């Protein structure tokens, strides 16, 4: 089995959207926390810290009208998250094709 690193690159953060503060990521309808919103942070340094300390990631997509989630190895490279997976996997082929996804990072503590 041949394993490769697929790279999922997020939309540029320099797309003209307003941010809450310098170094903050854009706040959108999709990213706005509704319940206990005062706990939310959009500061890159805080979010990067969570990613850098993460142990594993769960990646979820919708395939054939059903949710599918897989635990995967990951790493952060600047504004990108690198995901480890097989080129023969239907799941990773869909990711490479650009399907919407959700990444949840697992951390200790």
TAHUTA-V892327 format. One record per pair of residues at least 6 apart in sequence whose C-alpha atoms are under 6 Angstrom apart, sorted by the first residue. I is the first residue (numbers start at 1). GAP is how many residues later the second one is. If there is no record, write none. Layout:
i | gap
I | GAP
I | GAP
This chain:
i | gap
3 | 82
3 | 83
4 | 81
4 | 82
5 | 78
5 | 79
6 | 77
7 | 75
7 | 76
8 | 73
9 | 71
19 | 6
19 | 7
23 | 20
23 | 21
24 | 18
24 | 19
24 | 20
25 | 17
54 | 51
54 | 52
54 | 53
55 | 51
55 | 52
56 | 17
56 | 49
56 | 50
57 | 14
57 | 15
57 | 47
57 | 48
57 | 49
58 | 12
58 | 13
58 | 45
58 | 46
59 | 10
59 | 11
59 | 43
59 | 44
60 | 8
60 | 9
60 | 41
60 | 42
61 | 6
61 | 7
61 | 40
62 | 6
73 | 11
74 | 8
74 | 9
74 | 10
75 | 6
75 | 7
